[in-house]
Amino acid sequence: SLICQLLDQLKGHVVTIASIASIIRGNKLSSYVASKAAVYAFFNSARTELLHSHPNLSMSLVCPWAIDTGMFEGFKTRLQK
């Protein structure tokens, strides 16, 4: 397919940004957690598919901690930063 041909020509590193919320669940954030969990799952599936078939591509997933933007007011976990 055309996509496979394009992937064969690519070289580089793909960085995907998710959130710690994709791994650690928090209260009052169900929609946000679900969307970041989808990014996390998609990344892991894509990485697994491309690992051996496209060795010129490497991938990283970044999951930053909650940032004090107001959106995370009331966000609590059992883990400390």
MDTraj code that builds the backbone (N, CA, C; nanometers):
import mdtraj as md
import numpy as np

residues = "SER LEU ILE CYS GLN LEU LEU ASP GLN LEU LYS GLY HIS VAL VAL THR ILE ALA SER ILE ALA SER ILE ILE ARG GLY ASN LYS LEU SER SER TYR VAL ALA SER LYS ALA ALA VAL TYR ALA PHE PHE ASN SER ALA ARG THR GLU LEU LEU HIS SER HIS PRO ASN LEU SER MET SER LEU VAL CYS PRO TRP ALA ILE ASP THR GLY MET PHE GLU GLY PHE LYS THR ARG LEU GLN LYS".split()
xyz = np.array([
    [0.0827, -0.1184, 0.0000],
    [0.0000, 0.0000, 0.0000],
    [0.0870, 0.1246, 0.0000],
    [0.0272, 0.2362, -0.0314],
    [0.0994, 0.3626, -0.0363],
    [0.1560, 0.3994, 0.1003],
    [0.0782, 0.3747, 0.2066],
    [0.1260, 0.4070, 0.3416],
    [0.2498, 0.3263, 0.3759],
    [0.2517, 0.2004, 0.3436],
    [0.3695, 0.1164, 0.3704],
    [0.4904, 0.1655, 0.2921],
    [0.4695, 0.2069, 0.1678],
    [0.5796, 0.2596, 0.0884],
    [0.6352, 0.3876, 0.1504],
    [0.5483, 0.4737, 0.1984],
    [0.5937, 0.5960, 0.2638],
    [0.6695, 0.5653, 0.3926],
    [0.6182, 0.4721, 0.4715],
    [0.6847, 0.4360, 0.5958],
    [0.8236, 0.3786, 0.5698],
    [0.8388, 0.3032, 0.4623],
    [0.9692, 0.2457, 0.4289],
    [1.0726, 0.3533, 0.3996],
    [1.0305, 0.4690, 0.3530],
    [1.1222, 0.5769, 0.3194],
    [1.1526, 0.6673, 0.4386],
    [1.0730, 0.6588, 0.5432],
    [1.0894, 0.7479, 0.6575],
    [1.2041, 0.7056, 0.7473],
    [1.2703, 0.8050, 0.8024],
    [1.3724, 0.7835, 0.9038],
    [1.3466, 0.8877, 1.0114],
    [1.3670, 0.8502, 1.1337],
    [1.3543, 0.9506, 1.2375],
    [1.2938, 0.8980, 1.3649],
    [1.2483, 0.9938, 1.4431],
    [1.1962, 0.9643, 1.5757],
    [1.0613, 1.0341, 1.5923],
    [0.9601, 0.9582, 1.6296],
    [0.8262, 1.0107, 1.6510],
    [0.8047, 1.0238, 1.8018],
    [0.7675, 1.1436, 1.8456],
    [0.7395, 1.1675, 1.9867],
    [0.5898, 1.1931, 2.0017],
    [0.5269, 1.1178, 2.0903],
    [0.3843, 1.1325, 2.1179],
    [0.3677, 1.1846, 2.2599],
    [0.2838, 1.2869, 2.2750],
    [0.2577, 1.3432, 2.4072],
    [0.1219, 1.2937, 2.4560],
    [0.1215, 1.2284, 2.5703],
    [-0.0034, 1.1853, 2.6333],
    [-0.0143, 1.2603, 2.7659],
    [-0.0247, 1.1901, 2.8746],
    [-0.0349, 1.2503, 3.0070],
    [-0.0178, 1.1393, 3.1091],
    [0.0247, 1.1764, 3.2287],
    [0.0297, 1.0782, 3.3360],
    [-0.1104, 1.0231, 3.3624],
    [-0.2121, 1.1004, 3.3241],
    [-0.3510, 1.0558, 3.3412],
    [-0.3831, 0.9348, 3.2542],
    [-0.2990, 0.9056, 3.1551],
    [-0.3210, 0.7849, 3.0754],
    [-0.2785, 0.6598, 3.1511],
    [-0.2040, 0.6785, 3.2595],
    [-0.1539, 0.5666, 3.3393],
    [-0.2148, 0.5670, 3.4792],
    [-0.2186, 0.6862, 3.5409],
    [-0.2703, 0.7022, 3.6764],
    [-0.4061, 0.7709, 3.6673],
    [-0.5081, 0.7100, 3.7199],
    [-0.6422, 0.7668, 3.7121],
    [-0.6614, 0.8716, 3.8206],
    [-0.7371, 0.9748, 3.7893],
    [-0.7672, 1.0796, 3.8858],
    [-0.9175, 1.1033, 3.8913],
    [-0.9606, 1.1655, 3.9997],
    [-1.1038, 1.1922, 4.0136],
    [-1.1438, 1.3155, 3.9336],
    [-1.2687, 1.3212, 3.8917],
    [-1.3280, 1.4347, 3.8199],
    [-1.2619, 1.4614, 3.6839],
    [-1.2037, 1.3613, 3.6242],
    [-1.1348, 1.3798, 3.4956],
    [-1.1644, 1.2681, 3.3973],
    [-1.2797, 1.2055, 3.4052],
    [-1.3043, 1.0843, 3.3267],
    [-1.2889, 1.1056, 3.1756],
    [-1.3370, 1.2151, 3.1210],
    [-1.3234, 1.2384, 2.9763],
    [-1.1776, 1.2589, 2.9374],
    [-1.1060, 1.3368, 3.0176],
    [-0.9645, 1.3620, 2.9908],
    [-0.8839, 1.2326, 3.0009],
    [-0.9076, 1.1571, 3.1081],
    [-0.8370, 1.0301, 3.1281],
    [-0.8634, 0.9351, 3.0119],
    [-0.9882, 0.9262, 2.9680],
    [-1.0229, 0.8364, 2.8568],
    [-0.9515, 0.8773, 2.7285],
    [-0.9444, 1.0076, 2.7005],
    [-0.8787, 1.0516, 2.5771],
    [-0.7285, 1.0248, 2.5822],
    [-0.6663, 1.0459, 2.6975],
    [-0.5221, 1.0213, 2.7091],
    [-0.4917, 0.8718, 2.7113],
    [-0.5820, 0.7924, 2.7665],
    [-0.5643, 0.6467, 2.7635],
    [-0.5714, 0.5956, 2.6201],
    [-0.6554, 0.6587, 2.5374],
    [-0.6634, 0.6210, 2.3960],
    [-0.5323, 0.6529, 2.3248],
    [-0.4717, 0.7681, 2.3544],
    [-0.3424, 0.8044, 2.2951],
    [-0.2367, 0.7017, 2.3366],
    [-0.2356, 0.6660, 2.4643],
    [-0.1404, 0.5684, 2.5177],
    [-0.1553, 0.4330, 2.4475],
    [-0.2790, 0.3866, 2.4340],
    [-0.3044, 0.2573, 2.3689],
    [-0.2675, 0.2615, 2.2208],
    [-0.3028, 0.3708, 2.1519],
    [-0.2675, 0.3839, 2.0108],
    [-0.1164, 0.3828, 1.9926],
    [-0.0453, 0.4578, 2.0762],
    [0.1006, 0.4615, 2.0680],
    [0.1599, 0.3216, 2.0825],
    [0.1177, 0.2493, 2.1850],
    [0.1734, 0.1153, 2.2082],
    [0.1418, 0.0190, 2.0946],
    [0.0236, 0.0294, 2.0378],
    [-0.0112, -0.0558, 1.9231],
    [0.0732, -0.0205, 1.8010],
    [0.0856, 0.1095, 1.7729],
    [0.1646, 0.1533, 1.6570],
    [0.3107, 0.1143, 1.6739],
    [0.3639, 0.1336, 1.7940],
    [0.5044, 0.0984, 1.8185],
    [0.5271, -0.0512, 1.7976],
    [0.4354, -0.1326, 1.8461],
    [0.4467, -0.2774, 1.8288],
    [0.4438, -0.3149, 1.6805],
    [0.3532, -0.2527, 1.6040],
    [0.3422, -0.2817, 1.4613],
    [0.4667, -0.2389, 1.3840],
    [0.5254, -0.1266, 1.4212],
    [0.6365, -0.0706, 1.3437],
    [0.7741, -0.1160, 1.3910],
    [0.7822, -0.1758, 1.5083],
    [0.9100, -0.2093, 1.5707],
    [1.0046, -0.2855, 1.4781],
    [0.9571, -0.3928, 1.4193],
    [1.0444, -0.4759, 1.3358],
    [1.0326, -0.4433, 1.1873],
    [0.9177, -0.3952, 1.1464],
    [0.8979, -0.3712, 1.0039],
    [0.9592, -0.2405, 0.9551],
    [0.9830, -0.1455, 1.0449],
    [1.0376, -0.0151, 1.0059],
    [1.1463, 0.0274, 1.1046],
    [1.2637, -0.0373, 1.0971],
    [1.3701, -0.0106, 1.1946],
    [1.4281, 0.1307, 1.1873],
    [1.3991, 0.2062, 1.0817],
    [1.4492, 0.3435, 1.0716],
    [1.3657, 0.4424, 1.1527],
    [1.2530, 0.3954, 1.2065],
    [1.1675, 0.4799, 1.2887],
    [1.1794, 0.4372, 1.4346],
    [1.2008, 0.5332, 1.5213],
    [1.1939, 0.5049, 1.6642],
    [1.0827, 0.5912, 1.7225],
    [1.0338, 0.5499, 1.8383],
    [0.9177, 0.6187, 1.8959],
    [0.9350, 0.6356, 2.0457],
    [0.8876, 0.7481, 2.0963],
    [0.8861, 0.7747, 2.2404],
    [0.7491, 0.8269, 2.2801],
    [0.7082, 0.7917, 2.4009],
    [0.5849, 0.8425, 2.4579],
    [0.6206, 0.9258, 2.5805],
    [0.5741, 1.0498, 2.5850],
    [0.5975, 1.1392, 2.6980],
    [0.4665, 1.1538, 2.7738],
    [0.4726, 1.1306, 2.9042],
    [0.3536, 1.1409, 2.9893],
    [0.3811, 1.2389, 3.1030],
    [0.3649, 1.3691, 3.0766],
    [0.3909, 1.4679, 3.1822],
    [0.2895, 1.4587, 3.2956],
    [0.3326, 1.5043, 3.4128],
    [0.2468, 1.5108, 3.5300],
    [0.1453, 1.6224, 3.5101],
    [0.0434, 1.6260, 3.5915],
    [-0.0577, 1.7318, 3.5856],
    [0.0076, 1.8681, 3.6085],
    [-0.0240, 1.9626, 3.5229],
    [0.0307, 2.0970, 3.5311],
    [-0.0775, 2.1877, 3.5888],
    [-0.0389, 2.2785, 3.6748],
    [-0.1347, 2.3653, 3.7429],
    [-0.1904, 2.4697, 3.6463],
    [-0.2926, 2.4304, 3.5710],
    [-0.3551, 2.5207, 3.4747],
    [-0.4979, 2.5555, 3.5139],
    [-0.5459, 2.5036, 3.6235],
    [-0.6844, 2.5224, 3.6631],
    [-0.7700, 2.4033, 3.6234],
    [-0.7365, 2.3402, 3.5128],
    [-0.8113, 2.2225, 3.4680],
    [-0.7992, 2.1089, 3.5695],
    [-0.6862, 2.1031, 3.6375],
    [-0.6602, 1.9922, 3.7290],
    [-0.6928, 2.0248, 3.8743],
    [-0.7696, 2.1295, 3.8963],
    [-0.8089, 2.1639, 4.0324],
    [-0.8854, 2.0465, 4.0929],
    [-0.8417, 2.0015, 4.2083],
    [-0.9037, 1.8869, 4.2737],
    [-0.8441, 1.7531, 4.2329],
    [-0.7486, 1.7534, 4.1397],
    [-0.6834, 1.6291, 4.0954],
    [-0.5980, 1.5746, 4.2083],
    [-0.6266, 1.4529, 4.2493],
    [-0.5512, 1.3911, 4.3564],
    [-0.5210, 1.2466, 4.3187],
    [-0.4011, 1.2031, 4.3556],
    [-0.3642, 1.0636, 4.3397],
    [-0.2979, 1.0183, 4.4694],
    [-0.2756, 0.8917, 4.4802],
    [-0.2044, 0.8391, 4.5963],
    [-0.0544, 0.8596, 4.5824],
    [-0.0103, 0.8903, 4.4615],
    [0.1321, 0.9116, 4.4361],
    [0.1676, 1.0586, 4.4465],
    [0.2827, 1.0871, 4.4991],
    [0.3330, 1.2237, 4.5014],
    [0.4159, 1.2483, 4.3761],
    [0.4342, 1.3728, 4.3396],
    [0.5167, 1.4060, 4.2233],
    [0.6575, 1.3565, 4.2438],
])
top = md.Topology()
chain = top.add_chain()
for i, resn in enumerate(residues, 1):
    res = top.add_residue(resn, chain, resSeq=i)
    for name in ("N", "CA", "C"):
        top.add_atom(name, md.element.get_by_symbol(name[0]), res)
traj = md.Trajectory(xyz[None], top)
